[in-house]
Amino acid sequence: MSIFPKISLRPEVENYLKEGFVNKEQFNGLSVPILQHPDLQDVLLIPVIGPRKNIKKQQCEAIVGAQCGNAVLRGAHVYAPGIVSASKFMKAGDVISVYSDIKGKCKKGAREFDGTKVFLGNGISELSRKEIFNGLPELKGMAIRMTEPVYLSPSFDNVLPRYLFLQNLPSALVTHVLNPQPGEKILDLCAAPGGKTTHIAALMHDQGEVIALDKIFSKVEKIKQNALLLGLNSIRAFCFDGTKAVKLDMVEDTEGEPPFLPESFDRILLDAPCSGMGQRPNMACTWSLKELASYQPLQRKLFTAAVQLLKPEGVLVYSTCTITLAENEEQVAWALTKFPCLQLQPQEPQIGGEGMRGAGLSCEQLKQLQRFDPSAVPLPDTDMDSLREARREDMLRLANKDSIGFFIAKFVKCKST
């Protein structure tokens, strides 16, 4: 987990998190480390601590759905809509053990469940069973306040929203690889929910123009809200299909809205729609083979549009939050063959591992890619007892490697001959 605060405010934000929010307001005073990233000066790292041992399971239980379970593992409390089942006599104030139904077999309103479930930790019930299952659809408040989660991952709801943005580390890194400069015109081709868009604008000191596209209206509105909240005026967001972002006729662009004339942008980020197989945590697999195969053609349509929109000597960064060869290294190999004007570039900083073999790329080309694969990182024991004895260097190494699965490739477009 990483946070990028405004650079000028980083010391104040860091002190607030260390001295106030994280250490005192959550987890009964247990301390969660806040670490400055050694290579990214606008990024603070928070290692997720766990699994914690010796948490005593309670007789009173609540069962939540897989998506709610994922959120709890990332630091959320349990809200009423996420609860599927609760013990018969559960009342407000009870200590509750929370489990996730990872196969979706638990019936809504059940009083007990003996199916496959994963323990998420303990919390204090804010509502009784009767209040949770009283049939009122508007009941959306907090139902269980997590006090002993299996993984210590702080919740950042409404915490300094004007000064920081919560991201996974590779998502913050990809913007640094793009390396936007003040005064440039940047395109974020698949921008929602706007974390990378706002980071681009922040790195440019809000000087220049950042165009954000997404084809879902509600997500575009979220980008605009985040830009407004963070006080970034250089961002313009449009509800538009990125595959159609190139203006086919050469009529002069007077409005500055999509579609755009070819070679309009200095840098383009294509954080492509993907199968998301690198996302963590994920306790339920719902992908079909047909769905997995559908992403590669879409990514290539978006990539083709990006190459057309990029200026000569411009930079194109392609990224995904998945780990499949077909959506990552195979796409790089395809792009280098399809577009001779593109050259693969080394990345700075280099935090992830090199690319995966099997797509026909050379060893040198694989070294120019960045791949984050959590399964390839052996993690130490990170319960609270071992954490107290851990060195800062060990915690930093953990936070720097224990991330979601992610892939980054950087290209430059050669001058026209």
PLY file of the C-alpha trace (Angstrom):
ply
format ascii 1.0
element vertex 417
property float x
property float y
property float z
element edge 416
property int vertex1
property int vertex2
end_header
0.00 0.00 0.00
1.32 3.47 -0.82
0.19 7.07 -0.50
1.25 10.03 -2.57
0.73 13.33 -0.74
1.46 16.72 -2.25
5.25 16.94 -2.21
5.32 20.29 -0.42
3.12 18.89 2.34
4.74 15.45 2.68
6.48 16.08 6.05
3.25 17.37 7.62
1.23 14.47 6.22
3.82 11.94 7.34
3.89 13.35 10.87
0.09 13.32 11.10
-0.08 9.68 10.04
2.71 8.61 12.40
1.73 10.55 15.48
-2.02 10.72 15.25
-4.12 8.78 12.83
-2.48 5.36 12.45
-1.07 4.88 15.91
-3.93 6.12 18.07
-7.25 5.84 16.31
-7.19 2.24 15.04
-6.36 -1.25 16.29
-6.36 -0.34 19.99
-3.14 1.66 19.74
-1.06 -0.87 17.79
1.57 0.91 15.72
1.62 0.56 11.93
4.86 1.65 10.21
4.88 4.67 7.87
7.95 4.60 5.62
9.37 7.08 3.14
10.04 5.38 -0.19
13.78 5.68 -0.96
13.31 6.39 -4.69
9.90 8.09 -4.88
9.95 11.21 -2.74
6.21 11.78 -2.99
5.33 8.24 -1.88
4.86 6.96 1.67
4.75 3.20 2.16
2.60 1.31 4.63
3.43 -2.41 4.86
0.35 -4.54 5.48
1.09 -6.52 8.64
-0.12 -10.10 8.91
-1.40 -12.68 9.12
-1.63 -12.03 12.83
-1.57 -15.09 15.05
-3.35 -15.87 18.31
-6.57 -13.97 17.59
-9.20 -15.77 19.64
-12.22 -16.77 17.55
-15.61 -15.97 19.05
-18.74 -18.10 19.19
-20.81 -15.27 17.74
-20.13 -15.08 13.98
-20.98 -12.96 10.98
-20.51 -14.10 7.38
-19.79 -11.55 4.64
-19.56 -11.90 0.86
-16.25 -12.27 -0.94
-16.11 -8.64 -2.12
-16.79 -7.36 1.38
-14.13 -9.77 2.65
-11.60 -8.31 0.22
-12.38 -4.83 1.52
-11.94 -5.92 5.17
-8.52 -7.35 4.35
-7.61 -3.92 2.93
-8.61 -2.11 6.11
-12.36 -1.56 5.81
-14.95 -2.05 8.50
-18.04 -4.17 7.77
-21.12 -2.34 6.51
-24.63 -3.74 6.66
-25.07 -4.54 2.92
-22.01 -6.80 3.00
-23.33 -9.14 5.72
-24.89 -12.38 4.48
-25.36 -14.24 7.77
-25.19 -13.52 11.48
-25.52 -15.63 14.62
-29.03 -15.98 16.01
-28.56 -13.89 19.16
-26.11 -11.27 17.86
-26.75 -7.85 19.41
-25.07 -4.47 19.34
-21.90 -4.40 21.45
-21.04 -8.09 20.99
-17.55 -9.18 20.00
-18.01 -10.86 16.62
-15.76 -13.13 14.55
-16.07 -12.19 10.88
-15.68 -14.72 8.07
-15.84 -14.47 4.28
-18.00 -16.85 2.24
-15.60 -17.28 -0.69
-17.82 -19.60 -2.76
-21.04 -17.63 -2.44
-22.96 -20.55 -0.90
-24.32 -18.86 2.22
-28.01 -17.93 2.09
-28.96 -14.38 2.99
-30.17 -14.19 6.57
-28.89 -17.62 7.63
-28.30 -18.06 11.37
-25.26 -20.31 10.87
-23.03 -21.40 8.02
-20.81 -24.49 7.81
-19.51 -23.99 4.25
-16.08 -22.84 3.09
-15.17 -19.64 4.88
-12.06 -17.60 5.65
-11.46 -15.95 9.04
-11.00 -12.16 8.71
-10.70 -11.19 12.37
-12.83 -9.87 15.22
-14.87 -6.72 15.62
-17.55 -5.03 17.71
-21.09 -5.20 16.40
-22.74 -1.81 15.95
-26.11 -3.39 15.04
-28.13 -6.38 16.15
-29.01 -9.25 13.84
-32.62 -8.01 13.76
-31.52 -4.53 12.65
-29.29 -5.95 9.90
-31.95 -8.23 8.43
-35.06 -6.14 9.05
-35.69 -5.77 5.34
-34.98 -2.05 5.13
-33.01 -1.49 1.91
-31.75 1.91 3.07
-29.75 0.37 5.95
-26.18 1.00 4.78
-24.34 2.03 7.93
-21.42 0.37 9.69
-22.45 -2.97 11.16
-19.17 -4.27 12.61
-16.19 -2.16 13.62
-13.08 -4.28 13.07
-10.80 -4.18 16.11
-8.68 -7.31 15.62
-8.25 -7.85 11.87
-6.07 -10.72 10.68
-4.15 -8.17 8.58
-3.35 -4.72 9.96
-4.22 -2.46 7.04
-5.41 0.98 8.18
-8.59 2.49 6.79
-8.09 5.92 5.21
-11.73 6.92 4.79
-11.95 10.72 4.97
-8.33 11.04 6.15
-6.72 14.18 4.69
-8.56 13.70 1.38
-7.31 17.05 0.06
-3.67 16.15 0.59
-3.14 12.48 -0.19
-4.31 9.68 -2.47
-4.19 5.99 -1.61
-2.69 3.68 -4.24
-0.87 0.40 -4.63
2.86 0.99 -5.06
3.12 -0.05 -8.75
0.23 2.30 -9.59
2.20 5.20 -8.12
5.41 4.02 -9.81
3.90 3.97 -13.32
3.35 7.74 -13.24
7.00 8.29 -12.37
7.99 6.05 -15.29
5.86 8.27 -17.55
7.81 11.23 -16.11
5.42 14.07 -17.08
6.94 17.54 -17.30
5.38 20.97 -16.61
3.80 22.52 -19.68
3.24 19.25 -21.55
0.00 17.88 -22.94
-0.64 14.45 -21.45
-3.31 11.86 -22.24
-4.53 9.29 -19.72
-6.40 7.05 -22.15
-8.24 4.80 -19.65
-8.23 7.04 -16.63
-10.87 6.00 -14.07
-10.95 6.30 -11.12
-8.29 8.98 -11.53
-5.44 8.06 -9.20
-2.85 8.13 -11.96
-4.49 11.17 -13.59
-4.21 13.25 -10.44
-0.68 11.97 -9.83
0.34 13.06 -13.34
-1.02 16.56 -12.68
0.73 16.71 -9.30
4.10 15.72 -10.79
3.63 18.46 -13.42
3.00 20.95 -10.60
-0.42 21.45 -12.19
1.25 23.22 -15.13
0.19 21.93 -18.53
-2.82 19.92 -19.66
-3.91 16.47 -18.58
-6.71 14.90 -20.63
-8.47 11.94 -18.98
-10.78 9.64 -20.92
-13.11 6.89 -19.77
-16.27 5.57 -21.37
-18.29 5.20 -18.16
-19.94 8.46 -17.13
-20.02 7.81 -13.37
-16.29 7.07 -13.38
-15.54 10.27 -15.28
-17.48 12.20 -12.65
-15.32 10.54 -10.00
-12.17 11.75 -11.80
-13.54 15.29 -11.79
-14.39 15.05 -8.09
-10.89 13.83 -7.23
-9.29 16.62 -9.27
-11.48 19.21 -7.54
-10.79 17.74 -4.10
-7.03 17.83 -4.67
-7.14 21.34 -6.13
-5.78 20.33 -9.56
-6.86 22.65 -12.37
-4.90 21.14 -15.26
-7.16 18.06 -15.59
-9.99 17.81 -18.10
-12.00 14.60 -18.06
-14.29 13.35 -20.82
-16.68 10.44 -21.15
-15.32 8.94 -24.35
-14.26 5.58 -25.80
-10.46 5.57 -26.08
-10.53 3.28 -29.10
-12.26 6.11 -31.00
-10.10 8.95 -29.69
-8.33 9.67 -33.01
-9.97 12.25 -35.28
-10.35 10.60 -38.69
-10.73 13.83 -40.68
-8.01 16.47 -40.50
-10.27 19.39 -39.68
-8.58 21.71 -37.23
-9.37 20.93 -33.59
-10.81 24.10 -32.07
-12.63 22.79 -29.01
-9.92 20.64 -27.44
-12.36 17.79 -26.90
-12.16 14.20 -28.15
-11.60 12.89 -30.72
-8.14 14.43 -31.17
-5.92 15.04 -34.15
-3.02 12.58 -34.62
0.25 13.47 -32.88
-1.46 15.73 -30.31
0.18 14.53 -27.09
3.66 14.68 -25.58
3.09 11.65 -23.37
0.36 9.03 -23.12
-0.46 6.62 -20.34
-2.38 3.52 -21.38
-3.28 1.76 -18.14
-5.29 -0.75 -20.10
-8.47 -2.62 -19.16
-7.28 -6.10 -18.23
-8.22 -9.35 -16.53
-7.07 -7.92 -13.18
-5.43 -11.18 -12.12
-2.80 -9.29 -10.16
-5.29 -7.64 -7.82
-4.95 -8.50 -4.14
-6.67 -9.58 -2.04
-9.07 -11.62 -4.15
-10.87 -14.51 -2.51
-13.21 -15.42 -5.38
-12.30 -16.23 -8.99
-15.12 -15.48 -11.43
-13.21 -15.30 -14.73
-14.18 -17.44 -17.71
-11.72 -18.40 -20.45
-13.77 -16.35 -22.91
-13.50 -13.28 -20.72
-9.76 -13.68 -20.26
-9.27 -13.94 -24.03
-11.33 -10.79 -24.68
-8.82 -8.31 -23.27
-5.95 -8.70 -25.71
-7.89 -7.43 -28.79
-9.27 -4.46 -26.83
-5.82 -3.57 -25.52
-4.45 -3.60 -29.08
-7.18 -1.25 -30.31
-6.37 1.18 -27.51
-2.63 0.83 -28.11
-3.08 1.60 -31.82
-5.01 4.77 -30.96
-2.31 5.78 -28.49
0.48 5.43 -31.08
-1.48 7.57 -33.53
-2.10 10.28 -30.94
1.53 10.42 -29.75
3.89 13.10 -31.03
7.26 12.11 -32.55
9.77 11.70 -29.68
6.81 11.32 -27.36
6.60 8.74 -24.57
3.98 5.98 -24.30
3.67 3.92 -21.12
1.59 0.74 -21.21
0.57 -0.91 -17.94
-1.81 -3.53 -16.56
-2.72 -4.92 -13.14
-2.60 -8.50 -14.39
0.08 -11.17 -14.63
-0.78 -13.00 -17.86
1.83 -13.25 -20.62
-0.83 -12.56 -23.28
-1.74 -9.16 -21.85
1.80 -8.07 -21.04
4.96 -9.33 -22.78
3.05 -10.62 -25.81
1.56 -7.16 -26.24
5.03 -5.62 -26.14
6.32 -8.05 -28.77
3.27 -7.33 -30.95
3.70 -3.55 -30.60
7.38 -3.60 -31.58
6.51 -5.58 -34.72
3.34 -3.65 -35.58
4.82 -0.19 -35.03
8.45 0.13 -36.22
8.38 3.74 -35.02
8.37 2.54 -31.39
11.46 1.77 -29.35
11.37 0.05 -25.97
12.97 2.18 -23.25
14.59 1.49 -19.86
12.52 2.63 -16.87
13.42 4.82 -13.95
13.13 3.92 -11.18
13.41 0.15 -11.56
11.67 -1.45 -8.59
9.93 -4.50 -10.04
11.49 -7.57 -11.62
12.23 -8.06 -15.30
9.72 -9.36 -17.84
8.66 -12.98 -18.24
10.12 -15.18 -20.97
7.93 -16.82 -23.57
6.88 -13.94 -25.84
10.00 -13.88 -28.04
11.57 -10.80 -26.46
15.34 -10.67 -26.01
17.00 -10.76 -22.59
17.87 -7.10 -22.98
14.26 -6.22 -23.77
12.99 -8.21 -20.78
15.29 -6.18 -18.53
13.66 -2.97 -19.78
10.23 -4.10 -18.53
8.91 -4.08 -14.97
6.82 -6.93 -13.64
5.48 -7.23 -10.10
4.58 -10.82 -9.24
3.66 -11.34 -5.57
3.95 -15.13 -5.90
7.66 -14.74 -6.69
8.42 -12.81 -3.49
9.13 -14.89 -0.37
7.64 -12.97 2.53
8.90 -13.12 6.11
6.75 -13.72 9.15
5.03 -10.38 9.75
2.96 -10.84 12.88
3.17 -8.18 15.57
5.78 -9.99 17.66
8.21 -10.29 14.77
7.43 -6.74 13.66
8.64 -5.30 16.96
12.06 -6.86 16.29
12.22 -6.01 12.58
14.66 -3.45 11.28
13.42 -0.49 9.26
15.33 -1.83 6.24
13.47 -5.14 6.47
10.08 -3.43 6.68
10.95 -1.20 3.73
12.02 -4.22 1.68
8.72 -5.92 2.51
6.61 -2.89 1.57
8.58 -2.42 -1.65
8.04 -5.99 -2.88
4.77 -7.20 -1.37
2.45 -5.55 -3.88
-0.30 -6.34 -6.34
0.65 -8.02 -9.60
1.48 -5.36 -12.17
3.25 -4.80 -15.48
4.88 -1.69 -17.03
6.42 -1.10 -20.46
7.79 2.23 -21.71
8.16 3.22 -25.38
9.41 6.28 -27.27
8.14 7.20 -30.74
10.89 7.87 -33.25
10.87 10.96 -35.47
9.18 10.54 -38.83
11.64 9.91 -41.65
0 1
1 2
2 3
3 4
4 5
5 6
6 7
7 8
8 9
9 10
10 11
11 12
12 13
13 14
14 15
15 16
16 17
17 18
18 19
19 20
20 21
21 22
22 23
23 24
24 25
25 26
26 27
27 28
28 29
29 30
30 31
31 32
32 33
33 34
34 35
35 36
36 37
37 38
38 39
39 40
40 41
41 42
42 43
43 44
44 45
45 46
46 47
47 48
48 49
49 50
50 51
51 52
52 53
53 54
54 55
55 56
56 57
57 58
58 59
59 60
60 61
61 62
62 63
63 64
64 65
65 66
66 67
67 68
68 69
69 70
70 71
71 72
72 73
73 74
74 75
75 76
76 77
77 78
78 79
79 80
80 81
81 82
82 83
83 84
84 85
85 86
86 87
87 88
88 89
89 90
90 91
91 92
92 93
93 94
94 95
95 96
96 97
97 98
98 99
99 100
100 101
101 102
102 103
103 104
104 105
105 106
106 107
107 108
108 109
109 110
110 111
111 112
112 113
113 114
114 115
115 116
116 117
117 118
118 119
119 120
120 121
121 122
122 123
123 124
124 125
125 126
126 127
127 128
128 129
129 130
130 131
131 132
132 133
133 134
134 135
135 136
136 137
137 138
138 139
139 140
140 141
141 142
142 143
143 144
144 145
145 146
146 147
147 148
148 149
149 150
150 151
151 152
152 153
153 154
154 155
155 156
156 157
157 158
158 159
159 160
160 161
161 162
162 163
163 164
164 165
165 166
166 167
167 168
168 169
169 170
170 171
171 172
172 173
173 174
174 175
175 176
176 177
177 178
178 179
179 180
180 181
181 182
182 183
183 184
184 185
185 186
186 187
187 188
188 189
189 190
190 191
191 192
192 193
193 194
194 195
195 196
196 197
197 198
198 199
199 200
200 201
201 202
202 203
203 204
204 205
205 206
206 207
207 208
208 209
209 210
210 211
211 212
212 213
213 214
214 215
215 216
216 217
217 218
218 219
219 220
220 221
221 222
222 223
223 224
224 225
225 226
226 227
227 228
228 229
229 230
230 231
231 232
232 233
233 234
234 235
235 236
236 237
237 238
238 239
239 240
240 241
241 242
242 243
243 244
244 245
245 246
246 247
247 248
248 249
249 250
250 251
251 252
252 253
253 254
254 255
255 256
256 257
257 258
258 259
259 260
260 261
261 262
262 263
263 264
264 265
265 266
266 267
267 268
268 269
269 270
270 271
271 272
272 273
273 274
274 275
275 276
276 277
277 278
278 279
279 280
280 281
281 282
282 283
283 284
284 285
285 286
286 287
287 288
288 289
289 290
290 291
291 292
292 293
293 294
294 295
295 296
296 297
297 298
298 299
299 300
300 301
301 302
302 303
303 304
304 305
305 306
306 307
307 308
308 309
309 310
310 311
311 312
312 313
313 314
314 315
315 316
316 317
317 318
318 319
319 320
320 321
321 322
322 323
323 324
324 325
325 326
326 327
327 328
328 329
329 330
330 331
331 332
332 333
333 334
334 335
335 336
336 337
337 338
338 339
339 340
340 341
341 342
342 343
343 344
344 345
345 346
346 347
347 348
348 349
349 350
350 351
351 352
352 353
353 354
354 355
355 356
356 357
357 358
358 359
359 360
360 361
361 362
362 363
363 364
364 365
365 366
366 367
367 368
368 369
369 370
370 371
371 372
372 373
373 374
374 375
375 376
376 377
377 378
378 379
379 380
380 381
381 382
382 383
383 384
384 385
385 386
386 387
387 388
388 389
389 390
390 391
391 392
392 393
393 394
394 395
395 396
396 397
397 398
398 399
399 400
400 401
401 402
402 403
403 404
404 405
405 406
406 407
407 408
408 409
409 410
410 411
411 412
412 413
413 414
414 415
415 416
